Amino acid sequence: MNIEVIKEKVINVIKENCPYDTEDFDITADLRDNYGIDSIAIVTVLVDLEEAFDITIDSQLLTYDSFSTIEKIIDYVVKSIN
């Protein structure tokens, strides 16, 4: 799976869980500060990502810093798939 497909899928998962109606996402922007993704929403995002990519997210990495931006999430998914 190429990086663009991964990016598109990750953004779609974020869109589904974002309380704001937005089409344009800055992948380096903080999800909590810029898009209202709180701790409950991020858990839902992570579960949805596990299903979308058939991966298991390492519980040791379940910190906000590890998943605070779309860019960090994409990097994690790419590493998990490869």
C-alpha positions as CSV (number, residue, x, y, z in Angstrom):
1,M,0.0,0.0,0.0
2,N,1.5,3.3,-1.0
3,I,1.8,6.4,1.2
4,E,-0.9,8.4,-0.6
5,V,-3.5,5.6,0.0
6,I,-2.5,5.4,3.7
7,K,-2.7,9.2,4.0
8,E,-6.1,9.2,2.4
9,K,-7.4,6.4,4.7
10,V,-6.0,8.1,7.8
11,I,-7.6,11.4,6.9
12,N,-10.9,9.8,6.3
13,V,-10.8,8.2,9.8
14,I,-10.0,11.5,11.3
15,K,-12.8,13.2,9.4
16,E,-15.3,10.6,10.7
17,N,-14.2,11.5,14.3
18,C,-13.7,15.2,14.0
19,P,-16.3,17.4,15.6
20,Y,-15.6,20.1,13.1
21,D,-16.8,20.1,9.5
22,T,-13.6,20.5,7.5
23,E,-12.3,19.3,4.2
24,D,-8.7,20.6,4.5
25,F,-6.4,19.0,7.1
26,D,-2.9,20.2,7.9
27,I,-1.2,16.9,8.6
28,T,1.3,18.6,11.0
29,A,-1.4,20.4,13.0
30,D,-2.2,19.2,16.5
31,L,-5.4,17.2,16.4
32,R,-6.6,18.4,19.8
33,D,-5.8,22.1,19.4
34,N,-6.9,22.5,15.8
35,Y,-9.5,19.9,15.2
36,G,-11.1,19.2,18.6
37,I,-10.0,15.5,18.7
38,D,-10.1,14.8,22.5
39,S,-8.8,11.7,24.3
40,I,-12.1,9.8,23.8
41,A,-12.1,10.6,20.0
42,I,-8.5,9.6,19.7
43,V,-9.2,6.2,21.1
44,T,-12.0,5.8,18.6
45,V,-9.6,6.9,15.8
46,L,-7.0,4.3,16.9
47,V,-9.6,1.5,17.0
48,D,-10.8,2.6,13.5
49,L,-7.2,2.6,12.2
50,E,-6.6,-0.9,13.6
51,E,-9.7,-2.1,11.6
52,A,-8.9,-0.1,8.5
53,F,-5.3,-1.3,8.2
54,D,-5.5,-4.6,10.0
55,I,-2.9,-3.6,12.5
56,T,-2.6,-3.7,16.3
57,I,-1.4,-0.5,17.9
58,D,1.2,-1.1,20.6
59,S,-0.2,-0.2,24.0
60,Q,3.2,1.0,25.1
61,L,2.9,3.8,22.5
62,L,-0.5,5.0,23.5
63,T,0.4,8.5,24.5
64,Y,-0.9,11.7,23.1
65,D,2.5,12.6,21.7
66,S,2.6,9.5,19.6
67,F,-0.7,10.3,17.9
68,S,-1.0,14.1,18.2
69,T,-0.9,14.8,14.4
70,I,-2.0,13.2,11.2
71,E,1.6,13.0,10.2
72,K,2.6,11.0,13.2
73,I,-0.4,8.7,12.7
74,I,0.6,8.1,9.1
75,D,4.2,7.4,10.1
76,Y,3.0,4.9,12.7
77,V,0.7,3.1,10.2
78,V,3.5,2.9,7.6
79,K,5.9,1.4,10.1
80,S,3.2,-1.1,11.2
81,I,2.3,-2.2,7.8
82,N,5.9,-2.6,6.7
